Amino acid sequence: MLRLNLLLIFGLISVLALSDDRWLDYPGGQGVGEGLNVVLVSGDEEYRSEEALPQLAKILSEHHGFHCTVLFAIDPKTGEINPDQLDNIPGLEALDNADLMILATRMRALPDDQLKHVVDYVEQGKPIVGLRTATHAFAPLSDSAYAHYHWQYKGADYQQGFGRQVLGETWISHHGKHKFESTRGIVEDKSHAIATGIKDGDIWGSSDVYGVRLPLTGDAHTIIRGQILAGMNPTDVPVTGERNDPMMPIAWTRSYKGGRIFTTTMGAATDLENAALRRLVLNASLWCVGREDKITPELNVALVGKYKPTPFGFGDYIKGRRPDDYR
């Protein structure tokens, strides 16, 4: 009995040690994600990942039993969320025990003691879901031990950094006209588990198609392509001409050191209002952790609670908020 009590006490201490008002924690439970720890890392100045990832975590936790930890760019002076704070994402040590990382950062210049947890996770060949700006997730300083993770790294040993080497592509360009042309998803590989329950045109987002190099690097496999629309509504017609011929990949898989990788260049907070995109990310999360046999078209992707995301734009984040405001 004494030994059992000690184990319970030490377990409680471990949980409390990871509890902090600088991030959010959602409990695991029963469902297709039971027993899995997911760390969702926000931190971009434009696409409101600080709003999108708490909603995604609630869907994964409440509907499917994943244990989720959501991290934010935090102003160390105020404790408030500040996406313009490029060098501070507290809680990255949660990756040490994670089964999946969902990444939505942009050009973060994290100090080595924080970035080390990301690098250790990645280099172990663990699974990753990358959203939108994850292709250019990091911009370490030149004297960092992890300078090679920079999205513009020029060394032949790790050219163009984390994005190109791990996800399959770095930042190239806006292929669609930013804030003027939206994106419709066209399914290329209808047989892939990640495409389960998703048809041509189901996916739509107000974010534009990113440019990528074709073919993508390594063993990348395209699941969805992005059709550029001539406006910002899902019913708008496709643009004509070579920009849609061929259409750019907007969702693909590959592997890195044996770990399964999924990347989509969609993922603005407003994109997450689209149920098919939520399904894409849920399916990809299960595929990445090797539970593709659990993917069905009936999996619940309904929004949890109120979700009215802020339109994307630099400087447009809601000021004065703390992580618990997004709970």
N, C-alpha and C positions, 0 to 999 in steps of 0.2 A: 504493500500500500504506500509506504514512504517513497519507494522508487517511482511509482505511478504519479504521486503528487508532485515529485520533483520534475518529472518529465512534463507534466502539465504546466508547471510554473515556468520552466525554461521555454516551453513552446509559446506561452503568453508573452514572455519577455521578448522573444524573437519577433512576434507580431507587432508588439508595441514599438520595438526599435525601428520597424519599417513604416509605422504610422506617422504622418506628418501633414500639417496643413498646407504644405507646398505642393501636394499632389492629391489625386483622388484614388480611392481604392474601392472596387466593387467585388462582392463576394462571389465565389464559385458555387455551383450547385449541380443539380441533375440536368442532363441534356447531352447533346452531341459534343459539347466542350468540357464535359465533366473531368476534373483532375488536371486541367491545363492552365498554366499561368501565362497571361498575355500582357506585355508591356507596350503601351501605346505612347509614342513620343511625339509631342507637338512642338511647334516652334518655327513658325514662318511669318513673315511680315505682311503677307498679301491675301492668302486664301482661307484664313480663319480656321486653322487646324485646332486652335484652342477651343473652338465651338464644336467642330465636327467630331473630334475624337472622344469627348465625353459621351456624346450621343451614340457613337459606334460602340463604345464600351458598355453602355447600358443595354443595347441590343444583344451583344455577345453574352453579357452576364445574366440578364433577366430572362431572356428567351432560351438561352442555350447552355448555361451553366459554366461558362468560362470565368475564371478569376481574372479580373482586369485591373491594372494599375495605369493611370493616365498621368503623364508628366508634362510640365509646362516650362516655357521660358519665364523666369521669375526675376523681378527686380530685387536684388538682395537688400536694398535699403528700405523698401516698403513692404515686401512680401506679396506685391501685386503681380498679376500676369502682365508681362510686357514683351510682346513678340519682337520688339526692336532691341531687346537685350540679347545680344548674339552669343554671349559667353557664359550663360548660366542656365542649366537645366538640372535642378536638383532631383535626386532619386534614381539616377541611372544605375545605381548598384542593384536595383531590382532586376536588371538584366542577368545578373549572375545566376538567378534561379528561374529564368524565363524559358518557356517552351516555344514562344513566338514573339517576335518584335514587329509591331506595326509602326512604320516610320513616316512622318509627314513634316520633316524639318526642311529649312532652306538656308544654305550658306552659313551654318553655325560655326563660330570660331571658339569652340569649347576648350577649356583648359585640359591639359593632359590627364589630370586625375578624374575628370568626368568622361572624356572621350575614351579613355582606356576601357571602360565597361562596355562601350559599343564595340570597340575593336576586338576585345576578347570574345564577345558573343559572336561576332561575324566570323572571325577566323577559326572558330570551332566548327564552322559549317552548320550553324543552326538556321532555322527557317526565318524568312523575312517577307513581309508584305510592305511594299513601297508605294506611297501615294503621292501623286502630282510632283511636288518639288523635291521629293526624295532623290530624284536623279541628280540633283545638285545640293545634297543634304548638308555637306560640310565644307568649311573653308578654314582649316586650322592655320595658325600663324606659321611662318616659314621656319621658326626654330622649334616647332613642336616635334615630339617623337613620332607623331602620326601625320606629319605634313603630307605624306603620300595619299591621304584620304581626301585632299582638296579636290574639288570638282574640276579645277584647271591644272592639276599636277602634270608636269611635262616630262617627268622622268620615264625612261623606257621600262623601268621595273614595275610601274603601276600607273600607266598612262591614263590621265584624266580621272584618276582617283576612284573613290568608292562607287560613284554612279556607274561609270563605264565598266569597271572591273567586277563589281558585285551584281548590280541590277541589270547591266547590259547596255546602258546608255547614260550619258551625262546631259547637261543642258545644251541644246543646239539652237533652237529658235522657236518663236511662235509661228506655227504653220498656218493656222487660221488667224484672222484679224482679231486681236485681243479686245474683248468687250464689245465686239460688233458681230462676230460669227460664232455660233455655238456648235455643239458636237452631238452627232447621233452615232450610236454604236451599231456596227454591222458585224455579225458573228462570222468569223472565218472558220473556226474549228468547232462545229456543232457537237462533235462526239466527245469533246473534253469534259471532264467532270466539272470544271469551273464554269462552263457554259450552261450547266443544268438549269432549266427553268427560265432561260433568257433567249428571246427571239430578236431578229433584226428589228431595230428601231425601239426596242424596249428601253435601252439605255439612252438617256439624254442629259446633257449638262450645259450650263451657261458658260463654263470654262471652254477655252478654245483648244483645238488640236495642237499638240506640240510637234515640232519637227524631230525626226530621228533619222539616223543613217540606216540604210537598208543594204544588206541584211544586218540585223542586230548582232552584237558580238557573241561569240561562244555558241552554246547550244540553245539559244533563245528560240522560243516557239510562240508564234502569234496566235492569240485566242480571239481578240476583238480588234477591228479596225475602226478608225474614227472618220466619219463622213462630215465634212465641213458644210454647215448650213449657212444660208445667205442672211440669216438674222438670228435673233436671240430668243426664238420660240421653237418648241419641238415640232411644230407643223410647218416650219419654213422649208423651202426647197433647197436641195443641195446646190452649192456653187458649181459652175461649169469650168472646164479647163483642167490643166495638168495637176492642180493641187489635190484633186480627188482621184487622180489616176497616175500611180496607185495611191490609195488611201494609206495614211500612216497607221502603224500599230498604236493602239492606245491601251492594250492589256496583253501582257505576255508572261511566259514562264521561262525559267532557266535554272541552272544549279550553280552553286559555289561551294567548293570543297565538300561536296556531297550533300549540302543542304538545299532544300527546295526554296526557290525564290519566285515571287510574283510581283510584278510591277504594273501599275496603271498610271497613266499621265492625267487621268481625271482624279477628282478628290477634293475640289473646293468644298467648303461647308455647304454652299448652295447646291452643289451636285448631289450631296447626300440626301436631299429631299426626294430624289428619284429612287423608287423602290428597287428597280432592276440593278442600279449601281450598288445599293446596299446588299443585294443578293450576290452580286459579283464578288464583293469583298468578303462576305461570309463564306461563300463557296471556296474562295482562294485561301482563306484562313484554314479551313478544314483540309484542303488539299496540301497545303504547306506542311501541316503537322502529320500527314499520312493518314488522315481519316476521311479520305474521299468516298469510302463506302457508306459514310453517314450522310452524304449530300443527297437531298431529294428536292423536288420542286415545291414541296409543301413546307419547307423550313420557314419559320416566322421571321420576317424582316420588318415588321411594323415598327414605327417610331415609338419611343418610350417617352411619355410626357410631352410637354410643349417643346417644339423645335422650330424656331423662326430665325434662321441663320442670317448673319450680317452679310450683305453683298461684298464680294472681294474688292480689294483695293489697298494700296499702301497707306498707312496711317489711319485706317478706318476701324481699327479694333476698338472694342468698348473699354474705355478707360476706367481704372479704379476697381476692376474685378479681381477676385481671388479664386483659386481653384474651387472652393466650396460653393461659389455662386453658380457653377455649372453642374452641381451634383444633381 
